[in-house]
Amino acid sequence: MAVFKRKLVAAARVIQRAWERKKCRGQGMTEVANFYLFQNSAVVLQCFARSYRARILLRKKRVAARHVERLKKYATSDSVIRTNFEMMGAASKIQRWWKRLPWRLLVFAKRYQALTVRQIQVSERAERGGGGGVKKG
């Protein structure tokens, strides 16, 4: 972190020295415009560097948090059983079983039937030349 701050300070000094050299030439309003340009560019560079460093630190914290979370999965025997249950696909098997229950299938069939009826109506209208659908050809 200290090295990074030193680099930022060095970059700011380079810009300041360049401004001092320019200022000595005495070219009037061009110098004022260049001063604002250098000043704004220094601010932009510093903001960019700070945000880049913050993103790196945030990523490191996220990785560490995920690592801790991963270790918690195997902390107790109960959590090991639960983790293995999830990893072996038992949860997805239960979900498939739930979706295939007869009363759940009826709900899906009604939705699908309504969808297909709408599609048939739209295609019929399109063939007749009426509105309400994508025209072929």
N, C-alpha and C positions, 0 to 999 in steps of 0.2 A: 504494500500500500504506500509506503514511504517513497519507493522508487517511482511509482506512478505519479505521486504529487510533485516530485522533483521534475519529472518530464513535463507536467503541465506548467509549472513555473518557468521552466526553460523555454517552452513554446511561447508563453506570454512575453518573456523578455526579448525573444527574437523579434516578435511583432513590435514591441515598444522601441527597440533599437532601430528598426526599419523606419518607424514613424519619426524618430528623432532625426535620422539622416534626411528624410524627406522634408521635415520642417525647416532644416537649416537652408534648404535651397530657396525658400521664400517665393513660391509660385502663386500666392494668392488663394483664390477660392478652390482651385484644384486641390490644394493641400487640405482644405477643410473637408472636401468631399472624400479624399483619400483617408483622412483621419477617421471619419465615420465608418468608412469601409473596413479599415483595419480594426477599429474598435468592435464593430459588429461581428467581423469574422473571428476575432478572438473569443467573443462570447459564445458564438456558435460552436467553435471547436471545443471549448471547455464543456459546454452542455453535452455535446456528442460524446466526449470522453467520459464524463460522469455517468451518462445513461448507459454506455457500453459496460462500464465497470459494475454498475448496479445490476444489469442483466446477468452478468457472469456470477455475481454474488448470489443473486436470487436463484439461479440455476443450481449452484452448489448447495444452497439450503434445501431446495426441493429434492435433490438427489439424496441428501442426508436424511430428510424426513421419510422418503420412500424406503431407504435402507432400514431405518428404525421400525417402520411399519411392517416391513418384510420380516424382521426379526421377531416382532410381536406375534406373528402368525404361528411361530414355533416355540413360543414361550412356555405354554402349558400343554399337557397332554390333550385336554379338551379342544384347544385351538388347533392342535396338529390333526386331530380327527376331522374337525370341521374343514380345515384347509384341504386335506386329502379328499374329503367328500366332494368339495367344489372342483378340485383339479381332475378327478376321475370322471367328471361329466355326469354325476348323479343329479345335479340340479337341473341340467338340461333334459335329462330323461323324465324327471318329474314334470317339468314344464310341458314336454310333448304329451305326456299322459293326460295332463290337465286340459290341454287344447283338444284332445280327442274324445273327451267325455261327450255322451250323446246330446245333452242339453247345450253344451258349448258348440257342437257341430251344427245344431239347428240355427243358432244365432248367426254363425258364419254363412250357412246356406242361404238364409233370408237376405243377408247383405249382398252376397254374390248374385243371387237371383235378381234382385233389384238393379244391380249394376249391369248385368247382361241384358235385361229388358231395356234399360236406357240406351245401351249401345246399339241394340237392334233398331230401336225407334230412330235414333240419330242416323244410322246407315240407311234406313228406308227413306227418310226424308231427303237425304243427300242424293239417293238414286232417282227420286221423283223430280228432283230439281228444286225442292223447297229449301227454305233456310234451316238453320239449326244444326248444321254439321259441316264437316270438311268435304268440299267437293272433290270428286275424283277427276283426274284427267288434266 
